Amino acid sequence: MSHSHDEDPACAAAHGHVRPEEAGRAGEAGRPGEEGRTLVAVFASPVADHLLRFGVELGFRPMLLEPDPNRGLGGLSAASVAVVREVGDHLDGTADVVVTDHHRAEIGPILRDVLGSPARWIGIMGSPRHEGPHVRALTELGVPPGEIARVHRPIGLNIGSRTPPEIAVATLAGLIADRNGRPGGFAH
């Protein structure tokens, strides 16, 4: 059976006719100024570990933002992930920022600084059934409600994820859908 050269890029990648990273970016080709995305996991955690590991395979540049110098990379290789201790000028317009632990004391100052950066997307893990602790922390720091509303919560596609790898997959699926201009889900 022969395959047409006009086949869907994802199908072509599945059959080995193009590299997966080319198929995944087919919708972005030719956009002026379009760059790859940087995936920034905030706080070292099991979810951050899976998020960054899977993110590399999906074409994201991985970065861990961990303000505590006593917390490391977990199972990640120091050669594969950039580690920064403060927002500084590390975040640009390609950054998709995911806060992976909503119980950390540094959540307010970190999110305030991320909101002040050019990061393109900001999300925080947590249940949508109640207000996240980031809202109070940011309000107490004087961040206006409109800025607080820029923080996505919940994050990722609704697949019923419970474990750190599942949460990472759901989050990355949502970011890939966003990167490709798609709504996510099974509707095509």
trRosetta pair geometry for C-beta under 8 A, 3 or more apart (Angstrom, degrees):
i j d omega theta_ij theta_ji phi_ij phi_ji
3 7 5.7 -40 177 -24 100 145
3 12 7.6 142 152 -106 139 74
3 15 6.4 142 -81 124 166 168
3 17 6.8 -124 99 -62 147 147
4 7 5.1 133 73 -44 85 85
7 11 4.9 -95 156 85 116 124
7 12 5.3 144 87 -59 107 91
7 17 7.7 85 60 51 125 157
8 11 4.2 83 67 8 96 108
8 12 6.8 -164 90 -10 48 84
9 12 5.4 -52 -145 36 34 114
9 13 6.4 36 155 -21 66 102
9 18 6.6 -48 -156 56 79 149
9 22 7.2 -128 -166 120 118 79
9 23 4.0 166 151 -138 96 78
9 26 4.0 -168 -22 -43 173 159
10 13 5.7 -50 -150 34 33 112
10 14 6.5 35 151 -21 64 104
10 23 5.3 128 -87 169 42 127
10 24 8.0 75 -95 -76 82 54
11 14 5.6 -52 -149 34 34 113
11 15 6.4 20 155 -7 65 109
12 15 6.0 -66 -149 45 29 103
12 17 4.1 -81 -170 68 85 119
12 18 4.8 41 126 11 114 105
12 23 6.2 -179 70 -93 93 119
13 16 7.6 48 -177 -69 31 20
13 17 7.2 -87 -66 53 25 73
13 18 5.3 -56 -81 73 69 86
13 19 7.0 -5 -125 121 95 19
13 20 4.6 96 -168 -100 131 57
13 22 7.3 177 -87 67 108 82
13 23 3.5 -82 -41 -11 131 156
13 24 7.6 54 -71 -32 167 73
18 22 4.7 -102 165 78 115 128
18 23 5.4 133 92 -51 120 92
19 22 4.8 92 63 2 82 103
19 23 7.4 -158 93 -4 44 86
20 23 5.6 -57 -148 39 38 110
20 24 6.0 36 157 -20 71 109
21 24 5.7 -53 -141 38 32 113
21 25 6.4 14 162 -4 64 113
21 59 5.1 135 -126 -88 99 119
22 25 6.3 -72 -147 47 27 97
22 26 6.8 58 150 -64 63 81
23 26 5.7 -18 -156 -27 36 115
24 58 7.3 -180 -152 -167 165 70
24 59 6.1 -173 93 -8 145 148
24 176 7.4 -70 -157 -150 112 109
24 180 7.4 -100 -174 -75 66 120
25 28 4.8 -62 -169 46 77 112
25 29 6.3 100 132 -53 88 79
25 59 7.3 -169 -51 -168 108 167
26 29 6.0 -30 -155 -7 35 115
27 180 5.1 91 47 -153 145 79
27 181 6.2 -139 149 30 142 112
28 31 5.4 -69 -171 14 65 123
28 34 5.0 -176 179 161 106 154
28 179 7.5 -42 -56 163 132 84
28 180 7.5 -96 -39 -110 96 57
31 34 3.8 67 84 -31 110 131
35 94 5.0 -71 92 -88 116 132
36 59 6.2 -129 -145 158 116 95
36 60 7.3 168 164 -121 103 36
36 61 6.3 103 114 -21 120 100
36 94 6.5 53 93 -165 49 139
37 59 7.5 74 42 114 89 89
37 60 5.3 -43 91 -118 93 83
37 61 7.2 -165 104 21 42 80
37 94 5.2 -168 -125 176 42 88
37 95 7.6 130 -169 -103 74 15
37 96 5.5 19 179 -8 123 112
37 120 8.0 -95 -128 48 98 134
37 175 7.4 175 134 168 163 116
37 179 6.1 -90 -27 -105 144 124
38 60 6.6 103 -146 -174 18 85
38 61 4.5 -38 -109 68 72 103
38 62 7.8 174 -162 -76 66 10
38 63 5.8 16 176 1 108 121
38 91 7.6 -164 89 -131 137 61
38 92 7.2 86 16 47 140 87
38 94 4.9 88 3 108 92 99
38 95 4.7 -32 74 -98 109 64
38 96 7.0 173 82 22 52 68
39 51 6.8 -156 158 151 129 97
39 52 6.6 175 104 -107 119 62
39 55 4.1 -100 47 -161 163 151
39 60 3.7 37 -16 161 114 145
39 61 6.9 167 19 70 70 45
39 62 5.5 -23 68 -106 100 58
39 63 6.9 167 85 28 49 73
39 96 5.5 -22 -109 67 60 101
39 98 7.2 -6 -171 7 85 113
39 172 8.0 -4 -119 -106 146 91
39 175 7.3 73 -105 156 106 168
40 63 4.7 -22 -106 76 74 106
40 64 7.7 154 -158 -98 59 16
40 65 5.6 31 -179 -15 106 113
40 90 7.9 121 -112 124 134 109
40 91 6.4 -28 -48 -102 163 103
40 95 5.2 11 -10 -162 126 105
40 96 6.8 171 23 80 78 45
40 97 4.5 -22 73 -107 115 70
40 98 7.0 161 85 23 59 65
40 119 7.3 -81 32 -121 141 126
41 45 7.8 -136 165 39 119 90
41 47 7.6 -177 -150 111 125 80
41 48 3.7 134 156 -138 141 92
41 51 5.0 133 -86 85 128 132
41 52 5.4 -89 -3 -50 135 102
41 62 7.6 -4 2 -161 103 88
41 63 7.4 175 25 89 65 52
41 64 5.4 -23 68 -111 95 68
41 65 7.1 -175 88 25 43 75
41 98 5.6 -25 -110 71 60 97
41 100 5.4 13 -168 -23 96 130
42 48 7.7 -134 60 -99 25 125
42 65 4.7 -25 -109 70 69 109
42 66 7.7 156 -164 -74 45 51
42 97 6.3 40 -31 -176 113 95
42 98 6.7 -166 15 90 83 43
42 99 4.4 -29 63 -108 125 63
42 100 6.3 170 68 10 60 78
42 101 7.8 -126 107 32 78 78
42 110 6.0 130 -165 157 135 140
42 114 7.3 -59 -74 -65 145 146
43 48 6.3 -158 91 -47 59 144
43 65 7.5 -15 -27 88 43 73
43 66 6.1 102 -121 -108 28 77
43 71 7.8 -14 -161 121 61 160
43 99 6.7 52 11 -161 113 67
43 100 5.3 -147 70 59 97 88
43 101 4.2 -101 114 29 152 112
43 104 5.5 -155 -106 -30 143 155
43 106 7.9 161 -82 66 107 113
44 48 5.7 -126 -137 69 31 148
44 49 7.7 52 -164 -54 71 85
44 64 6.3 43 -80 -173 77 133
44 66 4.8 25 -27 -105 94 140
44 68 7.7 -99 21 60 111 106
44 71 4.3 -175 37 154 136 117
44 72 6.4 105 -128 78 163 28
44 73 6.7 -124 -123 -106 121 21
44 74 5.9 168 -173 -29 103 101
45 48 4.6 101 48 4 74 102
45 49 7.1 -128 94 -8 42 85
45 74 7.8 -31 85 -51 9 144
45 100 4.5 -164 46 122 132 119
45 101 4.8 164 -64 -52 144 111
45 164 7.6 -161 134 -123 89 124
46 49 5.5 -48 -151 29 34 118
46 50 6.8 24 157 -9 65 103
46 74 7.1 161 -94 -139 45 155
46 164 3.9 -91 128 -93 105 161
47 50 6.1 -60 -152 42 34 103
47 51 5.8 37 152 -25 69 112
47 100 4.3 -172 83 -158 114 116
47 101 7.7 168 40 -56 118 72
47 125 6.7 48 112 -64 173 155
47 164 4.6 -136 -77 -142 58 88
47 167 5.1 -44 -124 90 115 130
47 168 5.8 176 -161 -61 69 89
47 171 8.0 82 -180 -3 111 147
48 51 5.5 -55 -138 38 29 116
48 52 6.1 21 166 -12 66 108
48 64 6.2 81 171 -121 128 102
48 74 7.3 139 83 8 97 141
48 98 7.9 172 -102 95 74 105
48 100 4.4 -156 -55 30 88 168
48 101 8.0 -46 -29 -23 114 96
49 52 6.6 -65 -150 39 19 101
49 53 6.3 15 157 -15 60 114
49 73 7.7 110 -106 164 86 62
49 74 4.3 -78 -87 93 124 148
49 75 5.4 68 -160 40 130 94
49 76 5.9 -153 -136 -37 74 99
49 164 7.1 24 56 160 98 139
50 53 5.7 -58 -140 41 30 110
50 54 5.9 20 166 -9 69 111
50 164 5.1 145 2 141 136 95
50 165 4.7 -155 -138 -100 153 57
50 167 7.6 107 74 67 135 81
50 168 3.7 -139 113 -20 108 160
50 169 7.9 -53 149 -33 123 70
51 54 6.4 -63 -145 44 19 101
51 55 5.8 26 155 -29 60 116
51 98 6.2 -134 -166 78 158 147
51 100 6.7 -138 2 -88 147 132
51 167 8.0 -49 -64 107 100 86
51 168 4.3 -143 -73 -128 61 102
51 171 6.2 -21 -116 77 110 139
51 172 6.8 174 -141 -53 70 103
52 55 5.3 -52 -137 34 29 120
52 56 6.8 40 160 -28 61 95
52 62 4.2 90 -156 -152 94 131
52 63 7.9 -156 -118 39 118 21
52 64 6.4 -34 -71 -64 154 93
52 76 5.9 0 93 -101 131 146
52 80 8.0 128 148 119 108 104
52 81 5.4 30 171 -106 142 131
53 56 6.3 -50 -163 20 28 109
53 57 7.5 19 146 -8 58 104
53 75 7.6 -9 -63 95 137 104
53 76 6.3 -142 -67 -98 90 94
53 168 8.0 16 52 176 88 159
54 57 5.7 -58 -161 38 43 112
54 58 6.3 28 148 -12 73 114
54 165 7.9 119 -43 -148 135 77
54 168 5.5 130 24 144 138 122
54 169 6.8 -117 -164 -83 172 63
54 172 5.7 -103 115 -40 123 164
55 58 5.6 -68 -146 45 34 106
55 60 3.9 -51 175 57 99 130
55 62 5.3 127 89 -86 122 98
55 172 6.2 -150 -84 -107 73 121
56 60 6.7 -81 -75 65 29 76
56 62 5.4 -42 -65 -26 88 126
56 80 6.2 -17 -94 176 155 117
58 172 6.0 149 5 -173 168 127
58 176 6.5 -91 -174 -81 134 117
60 96 7.4 -75 -131 42 130 119
60 175 7.8 18 -75 127 136 142
61 82 7.7 16 158 7 96 119
61 94 7.7 45 34 122 119 129
62 76 7.9 -142 138 -155 148 143
62 80 6.7 24 56 141 134 81
62 81 4.6 -60 113 -115 117 84
62 82 7.0 162 101 23 62 74
63 81 6.8 154 -106 -171 24 78
63 82 4.5 -23 -113 70 82 101
63 83 7.6 164 -163 -86 63 25
63 84 6.4 5 -177 5 110 108
63 90 6.9 165 -175 162 151 120
63 95 7.8 -46 45 -125 137 103
64 73 6.5 -179 8 -112 164 78
64 76 7.5 159 -40 62 138 157
64 81 5.5 44 -11 157 104 125
64 82 7.2 -177 26 90 66 50
64 83 4.9 -15 67 -111 103 73
64 84 7.4 169 86 27 53 63
65 84 5.4 -21 -109 72 69 94
65 85 7.8 138 -160 -117 60 8
65 86 7.8 27 -158 -167 97 4
65 87 6.9 29 -146 -85 139 59
65 90 7.4 158 -94 92 106 144
65 97 7.7 -3 13 -139 142 103
65 110 7.1 136 132 -156 124 120
66 71 5.2 -125 178 88 132 113
66 72 8.0 148 102 -115 165 9
66 83 6.3 -32 32 -159 107 99
66 84 7.8 134 30 74 59 44
66 85 6.7 -42 84 -110 57 56
67 85 5.5 86 -127 -174 44 69
67 86 6.4 65 -108 -80 90 62
67 106 5.2 -159 44 -167 146 169
67 110 6.6 -126 -29 -82 130 115
68 71 4.4 61 88 6 111 109
68 106 7.8 -157 -42 -11 91 146
69 85 6.5 0 -74 -115 82 132
73 76 4.1 -104 167 63 112 97
73 77 7.4 -100 133 46 153 8
73 78 6.1 -161 -11 -77 156 68
73 81 6.2 145 -133 65 125 135
73 83 6.6 -100 -74 -73 100 131
76 80 6.3 -123 -179 70 92 109
76 81 5.0 12 154 2 138 141
77 80 4.3 71 72 8 103 107
77 81 7.0 134 75 6 57 89
78 81 7.0 -80 -134 54 27 81
78 83 7.3 -49 -136 -8 80 123
82 90 7.9 -177 130 -157 131 121
84 87 7.8 93 125 -101 130 17
84 88 6.9 -122 -178 32 130 117
84 90 4.7 -5 -101 -91 173 169
86 90 7.8 142 92 3 55 125
86 113 7.3 -67 -178 150 81 166
87 90 6.4 -144 -177 42 38 100
87 91 6.0 -36 -164 2 86 119
87 110 7.0 147 -46 -151 108 61
87 113 3.8 179 15 136 150 121
87 114 5.7 -148 -109 -70 135 58
87 116 7.6 100 121 65 155 96
87 117 5.7 -133 176 -51 122 131
91 95 4.3 -47 -154 -7 87 169
91 97 6.8 -4 -127 -66 136 124
91 114 6.6 81 -14 -134 173 70
91 117 4.0 44 82 162 124 151
91 118 6.6 176 121 55 86 66
91 119 4.7 -31 169 -65 129 95
92 95 5.9 129 54 -20 47 102
92 117 7.8 -90 -75 169 20 105
92 118 5.6 -6 -162 76 40 118
92 119 7.7 89 76 -83 17 48
93 118 4.6 -50 -66 141 72 117
93 119 7.5 179 -111 -118 29 14
93 120 5.5 70 -173 -57 58 101
94 120 6.7 0 -124 -5 11 126
95 117 7.2 -13 56 124 148 129
95 118 7.6 111 29 92 110 70
95 119 4.1 -68 86 -122 114 83
95 120 6.2 151 63 16 55 79
95 121 7.7 -153 111 43 57 67
96 119 7.5 137 -91 -172 16 98
96 120 6.6 -39 -76 69 63 95
96 121 4.5 0 -125 63 76 113
96 123 7.9 1 177 11 83 104
96 175 5.3 83 176 -136 162 128
96 178 7.9 135 -111 81 133 138
97 114 5.3 179 144 -160 170 134
97 119 4.9 -7 -14 -164 121 151
97 121 6.8 179 28 94 66 60
97 122 4.7 -5 66 -113 110 70
97 123 7.1 164 91 28 62 60
98 123 5.3 -10 -113 70 69 96
98 124 7.6 155 -164 -91 50 32
98 125 7.4 58 176 -40 91 87
98 155 6.2 112 -133 -170 101 167
98 171 5.9 60 -126 -175 150 143
99 102 6.6 84 125 -79 115 71
99 107 6.9 79 -168 -135 143 92
99 110 7.3 129 -110 109 117 127
99 111 6.7 -22 -66 -80 148 101
99 122 7.8 33 -17 -177 100 83
99 123 7.0 -150 23 103 77 48
99 124 4.0 -9 57 -113 117 82
99 125 6.5 -130 95 10 71 76
99 134 7.3 107 80 -79 164 142
100 125 5.9 51 -139 -9 37 130
101 104 5.0 75 107 -25 111 107
101 125 7.3 13 -66 47 20 125
102 107 6.4 60 -151 -113 51 148
102 124 5.7 91 -88 168 107 112
102 125 5.8 -138 -26 76 107 79
102 126 4.9 30 -21 -68 163 116
102 132 5.8 -90 -157 -161 144 106
102 133 5.6 138 162 39 98 106
102 134 6.4 -84 -143 -35 100 98
103 107 7.9 155 75 -43 9 133
103 133 7.3 82 -99 32 41 155
104 107 5.2 132 76 -49 82 88
104 110 7.9 17 99 11 126 142
106 109 5.8 -64 -166 52 71 102
106 110 5.1 67 138 -25 94 112
107 110 6.0 -65 -142 42 23 109
107 111 6.0 15 166 -12 65 114
107 124 8.0 69 -156 -134 115 139
107 133 6.5 70 81 105 160 104
107 134 5.4 -112 155 -97 121 81
107 137 5.3 93 93 70 99 173
108 111 6.2 -64 -144 41 22 102
108 112 6.1 25 159 -22 63 109
108 134 7.1 166 -85 -144 58 60
108 137 3.1 -135 -74 163 103 107
108 138 5.7 -171 -137 -66 81 48
108 140 6.6 -40 -133 63 153 103
108 141 5.1 154 170 -29 116 131
109 112 5.5 -52 -142 34 31 115
109 113 6.3 26 160 -15 65 107
109 141 7.0 165 -80 -103 56 151
110 113 6.0 -62 -154 39 28 107
110 114 6.3 27 151 -19 66 108
111 114 5.4 -52 -140 38 36 112
111 115 6.1 39 157 -21 67 104
111 122 7.4 112 -145 177 85 135
111 124 7.4 -16 -98 -67 130 132
111 134 5.6 79 -25 -155 169 116
111 137 7.2 97 40 99 127 119
111 138 5.9 -71 98 -78 125 112
111 143 7.9 -52 112 -47 99 170
111 151 6.5 3 -159 -92 126 140
112 115 5.9 -57 -151 36 26 111
112 116 6.6 21 150 -15 61 110
112 138 6.2 164 -72 -124 84 83
112 141 5.2 -84 -76 121 143 153
112 143 5.6 -140 -111 -66 90 126
113 116 5.6 -58 -150 40 34 112
113 117 6.7 41 149 -31 64 102
114 117 5.5 -51 -154 23 37 116
114 119 5.7 -12 -176 10 84 149
114 122 5.7 130 136 -119 122 131
115 122 6.7 -53 -83 -17 68 175
115 138 7.8 73 -10 -134 151 130
115 143 6.6 73 68 -144 160 133
115 147 5.2 79 179 176 141 110
115 148 8.0 -34 -98 -80 156 38
115 150 6.3 124 -127 69 101 131
115 151 7.4 -59 -79 -57 110 97
119 122 5.7 82 111 -63 132 96
121 152 7.1 -7 -176 -3 88 132
121 175 7.2 163 93 -119 157 92
121 178 6.7 71 -86 139 157 161
122 150 6.0 52 50 129 119 93
122 151 5.2 -61 114 -111 108 63
122 152 6.6 156 92 12 52 84
123 151 6.7 131 -115 -174 28 63
123 152 3.8 -36 -102 69 90 104
123 153 6.6 151 -160 -68 74 57
123 155 3.8 103 157 -96 137 118
123 156 8.0 139 149 -22 156 65
123 171 7.4 179 93 -142 145 105
124 132 6.1 111 101 -178 132 162
124 134 5.5 121 29 -19 178 154
124 151 5.6 12 -2 173 111 114
124 152 7.3 160 18 77 61 56
124 153 5.1 -21 65 -82 86 110
124 155 6.8 170 60 -33 20 118
125 153 7.7 60 139 -126 4 91
125 154 7.3 21 -149 -148 42 76
125 155 6.0 -66 -85 26 53 117
125 167 6.8 25 -122 -174 126 135
126 132 4.6 94 103 -105 168 112
126 133 8.0 -164 -108 15 150 78
126 134 8.0 -150 -10 3 155 109
126 153 5.3 -4 60 -158 106 120
126 154 6.4 -144 74 -103 55 73
127 130 6.3 39 91 29 105 80
127 154 6.9 -8 -132 -79 20 115
128 153 6.6 158 -91 134 76 78
128 154 5.0 -82 -44 -24 98 99
131 135 5.1 -67 176 34 108 147
131 136 7.5 97 129 -32 121 91
132 135 5.6 116 70 -12 73 94
132 153 5.4 -66 -29 -180 144 169
133 136 6.0 -52 -161 39 51 106
133 137 6.1 49 146 -19 76 111
134 137 5.5 -60 -143 43 35 113
134 138 5.8 31 161 -17 72 109
134 148 7.5 162 126 -151 93 96
134 151 6.2 -109 119 129 145 165
134 153 7.7 170 42 -49 130 150
135 138 6.2 -59 -146 40 23 104
135 139 6.2 25 155 -20 62 111
135 148 5.9 82 -126 -178 69 136
136 139 5.6 -57 -144 37 29 113
136 140 6.2 30 158 -19 65 107
137 140 6.0 -56 -151 35 26 111
137 141 6.7 17 152 -11 61 110
138 141 5.6 -62 -150 41 35 108
138 143 4.0 -52 175 47 95 135
138 147 7.5 -148 172 100 134 101
138 148 4.9 153 100 -100 145 106
138 151 7.9 -172 -34 -10 159 145
139 142 7.8 58 178 -61 32 16
139 143 6.7 -81 -76 54 29 81
139 145 7.8 25 -98 -79 94 72
139 148 7.0 3 -60 -71 76 152
143 147 5.0 -110 176 84 96 127
143 148 5.6 117 115 -59 114 90
144 147 5.0 92 63 7 80 103
144 148 7.2 -146 99 -6 41 88
145 148 5.4 -54 -144 37 37 114
145 149 6.2 43 156 -26 68 103
146 149 5.7 -50 -151 29 30 116
146 150 7.5 43 147 -31 57 93
147 150 5.8 -40 -166 10 41 116
148 151 6.2 -46 -176 15 48 111
152 155 5.7 94 112 -93 108 77
154 158 7.9 90 83 -84 136 83
155 170 7.7 119 113 114 72 97
155 171 5.1 22 131 -115 112 95
155 174 6.6 -168 172 60 67 154
156 159 7.6 -74 147 15 110 97
156 161 6.8 -29 122 20 149 144
156 167 6.7 -162 -9 -167 167 57
156 169 8.0 80 -150 93 131 46
156 170 3.4 70 168 128 134 90
156 171 3.9 -66 -74 -75 110 47
156 172 7.6 13 -114 16 100 40
156 173 6.5 68 -155 52 82 90
156 174 4.6 -156 -127 -6 33 130
157 170 5.0 -134 53 -158 70 79
157 173 4.7 -51 4 96 126 122
157 174 5.0 -178 -38 -62 72 88
157 177 7.3 98 -65 -7 115 142
157 184 4.9 -157 -96 175 116 138
157 185 7.0 -180 -146 -61 123 60
158 170 7.6 74 -73 -155 12 126
159 166 7.1 -140 94 -177 114 99
159 169 7.5 -58 58 102 152 104
159 170 5.0 -152 29 -99 111 108
159 173 7.5 65 -25 43 135 155
160 166 8.0 -49 99 167 59 138
161 166 3.5 179 -143 134 91 101
161 167 4.7 151 137 -75 133 50
161 169 6.9 178 -104 60 134 91
161 170 4.3 -116 -22 -19 145 138
162 166 5.9 27 39 65 50 145
162 167 7.6 -111 79 -49 7 91
163 166 4.7 89 53 11 78 105
163 167 6.9 -144 91 -8 37 87
164 167 5.7 -54 -141 36 30 111
164 168 6.3 32 159 -20 64 106
165 168 5.6 -55 -149 37 33 113
165 169 6.3 34 154 -20 67 104
166 169 5.6 -51 -146 36 33 111
166 170 6.3 33 155 -18 66 106
167 170 5.8 -54 -147 38 30 111
167 171 6.2 30 154 -19 64 109
168 171 5.8 -57 -146 38 29 111
168 172 6.1 23 159 -14 65 110
169 172 5.9 -59 -143 42 27 107
169 173 6.1 33 156 -25 64 107
170 173 5.7 -52 -146 32 28 114
170 174 6.7 27 154 -16 61 104
171 174 5.9 -59 -157 35 31 110
171 175 6.5 24 151 -13 66 108
172 175 5.5 -55 -144 41 37 110
172 176 6.1 39 155 -22 69 104
173 176 5.8 -52 -145 36 29 111
173 177 6.4 33 153 -20 62 104
173 184 6.3 96 140 -134 94 112
174 177 5.7 -51 -148 34 31 113
174 178 6.4 31 152 -17 64 106
174 184 5.8 -13 -109 -83 59 151
175 178 5.5 -52 -147 38 34 113
175 179 6.1 39 152 -24 66 105
176 179 5.4 -50 -143 35 33 114
176 180 6.2 13 160 -3 65 111
177 180 6.2 -70 -146 50 25 98
177 182 4.4 -99 -156 81 77 91
177 183 6.4 -45 176 103 128 13
177 184 3.8 -50 -83 -64 170 83
178 181 7.6 35 -175 -71 29 28
178 182 7.8 -92 -50 51 20 61
183 187 7.1 -8 71 71 124 108
